[in-house]
């Protein structure tokens, strides 16, 4: 048997993943990060070959060499910033007030679909 063949690699399930700008990629619902000392130019956006081995481990191959990776925990996302209310007055605070403000009625009591049909390019002082 030739020593250049790796039986574990040949019997593994192979998938391709794309490396993110922070040298991470997702595999089986986990976020994996490439070891800092193995980071190379051209990695972000490039593809890696992820081999899911029969023993449950994974091997990650970039170009012609295998990389060390570690599972990392995701940073909790920051809560969305509260935007300033647009328009007059304060933003509605209750769900019923929100429904009233988003009920499809434009200012002046006209339905939005009808207000959209108004031709706003004409004026009363048109020349004949």
C-alpha positions as CSV (number, residue, x, y, z in Angstrom):
1,X,0.0,0.0,0.0
2,X,1.3,3.4,-0.9
3,X,2.0,5.8,2.0
4,X,0.6,8.8,0.0
5,X,-3.0,7.7,0.5
6,X,-4.8,8.7,3.7
7,X,-7.5,6.2,4.4
8,X,-9.2,8.5,7.0
9,X,-9.5,11.3,4.4
10,X,-10.7,8.9,1.7
11,X,-13.5,7.6,3.9
12,X,-14.6,11.0,5.3
13,X,-17.6,13.0,4.2
14,X,-16.3,16.1,2.5
15,X,-18.0,19.6,2.3
16,X,-16.7,22.9,1.2
17,X,-17.0,26.1,3.3
18,X,-16.1,29.7,2.7
19,X,-13.7,31.5,5.1
20,X,-15.1,34.7,6.5
21,X,-13.1,37.9,7.0
22,X,-12.5,37.0,10.6
23,X,-11.0,33.6,9.6
24,X,-14.0,31.6,10.7
25,X,-16.4,29.3,8.9
26,X,-19.6,27.4,9.9
27,X,-19.8,23.6,9.9
28,X,-22.7,21.5,11.3
29,X,-24.1,24.5,13.2
30,X,-20.8,25.4,14.9
31,X,-18.5,28.3,14.3
32,X,-14.9,27.2,13.8
33,X,-11.9,29.5,13.8
34,X,-8.6,28.9,12.1
35,X,-5.5,29.1,14.4
36,X,-3.8,32.4,14.3
37,X,-0.4,31.1,13.4
38,X,-1.9,29.4,10.3
39,X,-3.5,32.4,8.9
40,X,-2.3,33.2,5.4
41,X,-2.9,35.9,2.8
42,X,-5.8,35.2,0.5
43,X,-7.8,33.2,3.0
44,X,-10.8,35.5,3.5
45,X,-13.4,34.5,0.9
46,X,-11.5,31.4,-0.1
47,X,-12.8,27.9,0.2
48,X,-11.7,25.2,2.6
49,X,-12.3,21.5,2.4
50,X,-13.9,20.2,5.6
51,X,-13.6,16.4,6.1
52,X,-16.0,14.9,8.6
53,X,-14.1,11.8,9.7
54,X,-15.7,8.5,10.8
55,X,-14.4,9.0,14.4
56,X,-16.4,12.2,14.7
57,X,-13.5,14.6,14.3
58,X,-13.0,17.1,11.4
59,X,-10.0,17.9,9.4
60,X,-9.8,21.2,7.5
61,X,-7.7,21.5,4.4
62,X,-6.7,24.8,2.6
63,X,-4.9,24.3,-0.7
64,X,-2.4,21.6,0.0
65,X,-2.1,21.6,3.8
66,X,-4.3,20.8,6.8
67,X,-5.2,23.6,9.3
68,X,-5.7,23.6,13.0
69,X,-9.1,24.9,13.9
70,X,-11.0,25.5,17.2
71,X,-14.6,25.7,17.9
72,X,-15.4,29.2,19.2
73,X,-18.5,30.6,20.8
74,X,-20.3,33.3,19.0
75,X,-20.3,36.8,20.5
76,X,-23.8,37.9,21.6
77,X,-25.3,40.3,19.2
78,X,-25.8,43.8,20.5
79,X,-29.4,44.8,20.9
80,X,-30.6,47.0,18.0
81,X,-30.3,50.7,18.6
82,X,-33.5,52.6,19.2
83,X,-34.1,54.9,16.3
84,X,-35.6,58.3,16.7
85,X,-39.2,58.4,15.8
86,X,-39.9,59.8,12.4
87,X,-42.7,62.2,11.9
88,X,-44.6,64.3,14.4
89,X,-45.1,63.3,18.0
90,X,-43.8,60.2,19.8
91,X,-43.8,56.7,18.5
92,X,-46.9,54.7,19.6
93,X,-46.2,52.7,22.8
94,X,-49.0,50.1,22.8
95,X,-49.9,47.5,20.1
96,X,-53.3,49.1,19.6
97,X,-51.8,52.5,19.0
98,X,-49.3,50.9,16.6
99,X,-52.2,49.2,14.7
100,X,-53.9,52.5,14.4
101,X,-50.9,54.3,13.0
102,X,-50.2,51.5,10.5
103,X,-53.8,50.7,9.5
104,X,-53.3,51.9,5.9
105,X,-54.9,55.3,6.4
106,X,-52.8,58.3,5.1
107,X,-52.8,61.7,6.8
108,X,-56.1,63.4,6.3
109,X,-58.2,60.2,6.6
110,X,-57.7,59.0,3.0
111,X,-56.7,55.3,2.4
112,X,-53.1,54.9,1.2
113,X,-54.1,53.2,-2.0
114,X,-56.3,56.2,-3.0
115,X,-53.7,58.8,-1.9
116,X,-51.2,57.1,-4.2
117,X,-53.4,57.7,-7.2
118,X,-53.4,61.4,-6.8
119,X,-51.4,63.1,-9.5
120,X,-49.3,65.6,-7.6
121,X,-47.6,67.1,-10.7
122,X,-50.7,69.2,-11.6
123,X,-51.3,72.5,-10.0
124,X,-54.3,74.8,-10.1
125,X,-52.4,77.6,-11.9
126,X,-51.7,75.6,-15.1
127,X,-51.5,77.5,-18.4
128,X,-53.9,76.5,-21.1
